[in-house]
């Protein structure tokens, strides 16, 4: 028999997750990166609690043709592609190429839409906390972690409110720390562990990012902490 959900919604999950990351509060070198769409509400609350800047890191799942809910892999910014083993399943090269082209186009669309010409925040030398609303297969988080790792962060922490045990354990090899306070067994589906988990929208992502950027700028001015500069600055 399944216990009650751990979280009322993504914002509640983010606030609770932030309690497990309290050692990073008020550290000027910390950056929170959220995976859209669902991870942005979680990341917003983590960033608020830690007084850290928030940015978005776009990753796209590669759905198995005909069974799109099943992740055969994922892609992330920087040309990173991570593929899951598919025992007994063969995907024709032309079908894989079509999925890759579609998801690459969507990845670029989202990056442009969410940032609205704002450049990504510089990652090199920073303590990066990569956040999502949960881990099922872990494919998208792995792709994101590999891509972030190529940009030479000082330290990389993967943080999710809830996840499947095997997925959480399997990601330890691509991060310095894995934070997953709720690991139900059996896991079943991510949505079972939230009372309310609607599909997040592009508008919600943009609104939360704009709100986070504004609030952090106000915090910086009030505390005289050095600002985080965009990449290339």
N, C-alpha and C positions, 0 to 999 in steps of 0.2 A: 504493500500500500504506500503510495507516494505521500510525502509530507507536504505541508502548505508551501507555496512559492516563497522564495527567499526575499524577493523584492517587489514593491508595489509597482514601480515603473523604472525607466532607465535613469531618471534623475535620482531616485532613491538609491538605486544600485551604485551610481557614481559617488554619492555622499558616503555610503558605507565602504566602498572600495578605497576612498581617500583616507579612511581611518587606518588602513593597512599600509599606507604610504606616507605616514606622518613624518617619518625621518627626513623627507625631502621638502618639507614645508619651509618657506622663506629662504630657500637657497637660490641665488640669482642665476646659477648655471643650469637650472632645471628647465626642460621644455616638455610639454605634454603634446603628443601627437595622437589624434583620434582617427579611427578608420570609419569613413562614412558608409552608409548613412547612420546606422544604429549606434555606432560608437561615439558619435559627436555629443549627444546628450550626456553620456557617461563621462566622457573626457571633459566636458564643460564643468561639471561638478568637481571633478578631480582638480582641474586647473584652478578653480575658484578656491577650493580648500587649501591648496598648497601655495597660493599666490604666485602661480607660474603662468607663463604665456601658453596659449593654445593655438595649435595649427592643425590642419587637416592633412592626412596622408592617404591618398587614393589608391585602393587596391581593388581588383576585379576578379571575381571567381570565374573559372572556366567550367561551365556546366557541360555535363555529358550530353551529347546530342540525343534528343528524345527523352532525356531524363535530367533536365536542367538543374533540378534541385540537388543532384549528386555532383560534388565537386571533383573533377578530374585534375584540377590544378588551379593556379591563380597567377595573375600578373600584377606587377607594381611599377611605380615610377622608376626610371633608370634602366628600363629594359629587362627587369628581373622576371623570370618565369620559373615557377615551382610546379612540378607535376606529381600527382599522387599515383601510387601503384594501382593498377586496375586488373586484378587477377581474373583471367578468363575473358577479358574484354579487349577487343581490338578496335581502335578508332581510326578510320581511314585518314590518311594525311590531308586530303582535301577538306574533310569535315573539321579536322583540328584547325586547319588554316582559316576556315570560315569563322569559327568561334573566336580565334585569336584576333582576327581583323575587327570583328564586331566589338569585342570587349576592349581592345586598344582604343577604338574610336570613342567608346563610352568613358574610358578612363580620362582621355584628353578633354572631353566635353565637361566632365565633372570638375576637373582641376580648374578649368577656365571659369566655370560658373560659380564655384564656391569662393574662389579667391577674388574675383572681380578685379583683375589686374594687379593684385597685391602679390609680391614675390614670396616664395616659401622662406621660412625662417632658417637661418644657417644652423646646421646640425653638428658639424665638426667640433670636437672638443667639449660638447655639452653632455649632460646627463639627460638622456631621452627616456620618457615613459610613454610607451606605445599602448594605446587603450582601445578596446572594443567592448561590445555589450555581452560577449560570451564566446566560448570556443566549442564548436562541434567537431569538424574534421581538423581544424587548425590550418588549413591550406592558405587562407587569405592572410592570417597572422604571420605565417612562416614567410610568405612572399614579402610582406611588409618589413619583417625583421631583417631579412637578407638585404633588402634594398637600403634600409636605414644603416645597417652595418657597413655597407660599402661607402658610406659618407663619413665614416670615422668618428662616431660619437665617443665621448670619454667613457660612458657607461650606458648600457641599454637594458631597460626594465620592461618586461611585457606584463600588462596588468588587465585582468578581466574579472568581472564579478562572479561568474560561474562558468564551469567548463567540464568537458568530459575528461576523465582521469588520464587516459592514454594520450589525448591531445596535449594536455597541460604538461605531461612528463616529456613528450617528444620534442617540445619546443625549447627545452633547457639548453640544447646544444647551440642555439642561435642567439642566446641572450645571456647577460650577466646575472639576471634575476628573473624569476617567474612568480608573479603574485596572482593567486586564484583562490580566494577565501572559501568558495563553495564548490565542492567537487562531488555532486550526487552520484550514487550508484544504485540502480542503473540510471544513465543520463537521459535517454530517450530524445527529447527535443528541447532546444533552448527556451522556447516560448513557455514551456511548462513551469519554469522557475520565476516567471514574472506574472503578477496579477494582471497587468495591462501592458501590452507590447504591440502597439500598432506599427504598421509600416511607416518608417520615418520618411519625410518628404525632402525634396531639394530646398524648398522654402524654409523648412525648419532648420536644416543644416546652415544655410546662409544666415538666417536670423541669429542662431546661437553663436556662430563665428564672429559676426559683427558685434554682438553684445559682449563677447569675451574680449575681443580686441580693444573695444572702448573701455571696458572696466579695468583691464590690465594697464592701459595707458594712464588712467586716472590713478591707479595704485602706484605706478612708477613715479608720477609727479608728486604724489603725497609722501612717498617714502625716500625719494632720491636714490633708488636702486638703479644701477645702470640698465639702460634699455637693451632689449634683444634686437639685434640687427638682422635684416633680411639677408638671404644668401648673396654673396658677392660684395657685401658692404664691409 
